């Protein structure tokens, strides 16, 4: 049995993630009381039933607060039984969550009594911190559409081979903020900027002219080689520790030229090495994920 534990903040897309997994053939259980997780997982693992080969369970803050204190203890029986499991934590920035609840007029599950929405979100973030600390994959949906989130879930969870780590290379612009779900962040703002070339300004790092411009720079080539050297040395260490996912974020000023180019170059190199690769260009709306 392979078990995906979907958790995180209300309004961040947990229901979308669970429905996507259901569409991909997972047997899904929503809002499971957390104390039932070990017994249920172990019971399903003993059943000779193909329905339970892929299972996804959603857990959220509607459980009692004290049930979240020892997540490692709850997951210990799964490890002892050899049950493959992953914790996927979804979150968004506070202002994004407030906007989503305001637009949909949904009630946050922790806004009872005199607690306003902003305090409920902060309280939930505090409650769910133990799950975040145990997460195998952290997904920030602040700037992610429903379609993009479905793509991320399918590509990073459903299509990942169990024996290999999944690498996500993501470009972004510092103007729009640093991705909070990145494991490594590289700043390429020190490299030559195609923005100052009038004919290159409207293009992206995927366009041939921009690629030629950046490839002609020794600094760009050296920077790329240094990232590759670092990742080739340390990715096997992460794999040996049981990590299933790594997110490498590359940032430039606007997320259009240098970071996009570097992401494409790195993705191409590691695909050639046989790695499982996804790319995402956060700040290019027409070409965010592949």
Buried (B, 14 or more C-beta within 10 A) or exposed (E): BBBBBBBBBBBBBBBBBBBBBBEBEBBBBBBBEBEBBBEBBBEBBEEEEEEBEBBBBBBBBEBEEEBBEEBEEBBEBBEEBEBEBBBBBBBBBBEBBBEBBEEEEEEBBBBEEEBEBBEBBEBBBEBBEBBBEBBBBBBBBBBBEEEBBBBBBBBBBBEBEEEEBBBBBBBBBBEBBEBEBBBEBBBBEEBBBBBEBEEBEEBBBBBEEBBEBBEEEEEBEEBBEEBBEEBEEEBEEBBEEEBBBBBBBBBBBBBBBBBBBBBBBBBEBBEEEEBBBBBBBBBBEEEBBE
